[in-house]
Amino acid sequence: MSEPRDEFLSEEDLDLKNLTDDELSAWWLTWLRMAQATNDLDAGAYSHGVFDWDPSVPRPGR
């Protein structure tokens, strides 16, 4: 059985161990900013338990 792999990323994209500290830091900050940009929209989202959305938090657009 082969390990799951993200098909959208190239081998170069997945080769994090060969990035410089500055390159890794830049990618980390980019990811963090992108993740933080949706905080207001996904405040009630979570990925454990039986629900995929906190029932006490209204879904955006509904």
C-alpha positions in Angstrom: 0.0 0.0 0.0 1.4 3.4 -0.9 1.2 6.5 1.3 -1.4 9.1 0.5 0.1 12.0 -1.4 -1.2 15.5 -2.4 -1.4 15.3 -6.1 -1.5 19.1 -6.5 2.0 19.6 -5.1 5.2 18.9 -7.1 8.1 17.0 -5.6 9.9 20.3 -5.2 7.0 21.7 -3.2 7.0 18.7 -0.9 10.7 18.8 -0.3 10.6 21.0 2.8 13.8 19.6 4.4 15.9 21.3 1.7 14.4 24.8 2.2 16.4 27.4 3.8 15.2 28.8 7.1 14.1 32.0 5.4 12.2 30.1 2.7 10.5 27.9 5.2 9.6 30.9 7.3 8.2 32.7 4.3 5.9 29.7 3.4 4.8 29.3 7.0 3.8 33.0 7.2 2.0 32.8 3.9 0.0 29.7 5.1 -0.7 31.4 8.4 -2.0 34.6 6.8 -4.2 32.6 4.4 -5.6 30.5 7.3 -6.3 33.6 9.4 -8.1 35.4 6.6 -11.1 33.0 7.0 -11.5 33.1 10.8 -14.8 35.0 10.7 -16.2 32.7 8.1 -15.3 29.4 9.7 -15.6 30.2 13.4 -18.1 27.4 13.9 -16.3 24.8 11.8 -14.6 21.8 13.4 -13.5 18.4 12.3 -14.2 16.1 15.2 -17.2 14.6 16.8 -20.5 14.0 15.0 -21.0 17.5 13.7 -19.0 19.4 11.2 -20.4 22.8 12.4 -21.1 24.0 15.9 -24.9 24.1 16.1 -24.8 27.2 18.3 -23.0 29.2 15.6 -25.0 30.4 12.6 -23.5 29.5 9.3 -22.4 32.4 7.1 -24.9 33.1 4.3 -27.8 31.3 5.9 
